[in-house]
């Protein structure tokens, strides 16, 4: 579909989606705005100062069973208020109440435990889905139970203890929510932050400290009151009209006349970018997702999809004091572009005294560092696998598999089963559907061998864990599987695609039918907050001295003066009739005519113990008529269930009944507002 700018402007903003729909590729669409803000509240480019997220300090250090120290960090997932829109507040979900979340800085070989507490509301305050979470440290070779598997969820009032060994070479990682079917909305709401792994090689080659700058780039659209608006356009993607860098709209950074390092993370849930400096000068690409490239690359522009990380150096010494250099977005196919989405941020060169301390202050490096990934050769491959990315009946698939297939198999079905330390070539084809797909493979770094039979782009010549698979493109990837055995995910990082249902899994050195000591759901279960005990054989040490937060505050913070988000009290369970095996509750029931319908509740054995299995079937209860079945929802290990019907029935549902497969039943009136 191709829409002219004139047509788009006539349709205007969100109306564009309703008028045309986006179940087919866009090719090219431009429009004036997506947000419904009053013009006086619309942010103007290059007004706010670039905020730098604080650096998280460990709370304590313990000694592990092997006698080595383990740093303990704690993050609370909670609601916060963001200062994004002039004159308005934006409610967000945040790690410690901020977006982006605090940066975690660690050195190679330093093991950490990250205690992730879920203190979010039970349901999303705007969109009504249940706020269970799963935290993925993207770029880490973590054990399966600490990898943020989509169905390894942490509910309200619970804490999951994640262990990260940090043995890999230096790189830019990021942590974000990965909960099944709701990743897009939760990341869009703010659950994302950077994680920097350092080593001696990187510290001696690239700028450090205040000259090593994280740039988390995302896009958003806003309702008139300043709240985030959300429309995933038939699960195709969301493209906002406001570009955010570290949570601020089109910010400005003052820079000295020297070389700076920028860690650029595309945290947009669907938008891709094609970055370029306004001067047309090249930047020096020094690192990709998996760390340092073998050789620095000079590039004038580069394409970057969701979850990709690129580290670049910009030499501002070539510009006079007073010069403004903009980072711009030339965009790519299948984005929606608005008046100011071609702008990202600006750098203002100052005449301040230049600090030339540290590496690469005045001279750009050329030779960087090799890696085991970039040393692999195709001749080492023991197998070539081929898979296609496509859309089947409104469902996105990888190699013909979707996540529902994995769940229905009891989490046993796999797309591939390499043995531990096997080297393989994966050929990924995107010849149908027309959309681009940023494909992320957990656990491993890979080398891009070719793109449509040609060499990869210069900026891709480093270790990667996300590959941009463009429209009509076929990429060949070379990777070695390890160092852990177990099941790991592969999925599209256009997050509405992932949620519907473009995820699969592979196993490494493991038969999914065998007992799994590293089961990604069962091997390390969440526990109630406050009941996290030190691992057996550990001893508590005084808190370690750590870097203090930077002076520049992130633009979004928890608002201690704001009242907590109110929770609607769950209805009291009905008395259990004779023979009933569990007690069912319906805690939320909503249906607006011609809109999606959402329900949630619990199914627990009498006495409050979770049922642990089974299902709940929902019926539309109309007096004088037989009940009409609306759908069936599985009950998770915590005894919770939820059901979303897309779209809801054309007849207004006013009363709903839930029948458990274990014999329980409950009824509730439906919120029709």
Number of C-alpha atoms within 10 A of each C-alpha: 13 11 15 12 16 12 13 20 16 13 17 18 21 19 14 21 18 11 11 14 15 17 16 14 18 19 16 17 19 22 23 19 23 25 23 17 18 11 9 10 16 20 19 15 18 19 14 17 17 26 23 24 29 20 18 20 21 21 14 16 20 23 17 18 12 8 11 11 18 22 22 22 19 19 18 16 24 21 26 26 23 27 18 22 21 12 12 14 16 18 22 28 30 30 29 22 26 30 30 33 31 24 21 20 17 17 16 17 15 16 19 20 19 19 19 23 27 25 18 25 21 20 18 19 18 12 11 16 21 24 22 24 30 24 23 22 23 26 28 27 21 24 22 24 23 26 27 28 23 23 18 28 24 23 24 19 16 21 26 26 20 23 19 19 16 19 16 17 20 22 26 27 23 24 21 25 26 29 24 21 19 21 23 27 22 24 24 25 22 27 28 26 27 26 23 17 22 21 16 11 13 20 13 12 19 23 22 18 8 11 19 16 17 24 25 26 23 26 23 21 23 20 15 15 15 24 22 18 20 20 16 18 17 16 20 24 23 25 26 30 22 29 25 24 26 25 28 30 29 27 22 23 16 14 20 22 22 20 24 22 24 19 22 22 27 23 31 28 29 29 23 29 24 15 19 22 17 14 13 11 14 16 20 21 28 29 31 25 26 28 28 29 26 19 17 24 21 17 16 15 19 18 18 23 28 27 31 28 28 26 26 22 25 18 21 21 16 10 17 12 16 12 13 19 19 20 18 21 23 17 19 19 17 24 23 21 24 21 13 17 25 18 20 26 27 23 20 18 21 18 13 11 8 13 12 14 10 15 17 20 21 17 10 17 16 16 14 16 19 15 15 13 18 21 10 16 14 15 9 14 16 11 12 14 14 12 17 17 27 21 19 12 5 14 15 25 24 25 18 16 21 22 27 14 17 17 13 10 11 10 20 17 20 19 18 14 18 19 16 17 15 17 22 21 24 20 18 22 22 21 17 14 16 20 22 25 26 22 26 25 22 26 25 22 28 28 26 24 21 16 19 12 11 9 13 16 13 13 22 23 23 28 27 28 25 29 27 23 22 21 19 14 17 21 22 22 22 23 27 23 21 19 15 20 21 23 30 24 21 20 26 29 29 27 31 26 27 28 25 21 25 29 27 28 24 20 23 22 18 18 16 19 10 8 9 15 13 17 19 23 19 13 13 17 15 22 17 15 16 10 10 14 9 13 11 8 11 18 14 13 13 9 14 14 10 12 12 10 15 13 10 12 14 22 22 27 22 20 15 9 6 9 7 13 14 9 10 10 8 12 14 10 14 13 11 16 12 6 9 15 18 23 26 30 26 25 19 22 23 22 22 19 16 13 15 14 22 22 23 22 23 25 34 24 18 16 8 12 13 19 23 16 16 16 20 28 17 23 20 21 20 13 8 6 8 10 14 13 14 19 14 20 19 19 23 19 16 17 21 24 24 21 21 20 15 11 11 18 16 10 10 15 23 17 17 23 21 29 19 26 18 20 15 24 24 20 20 17 15 20 15 13 7
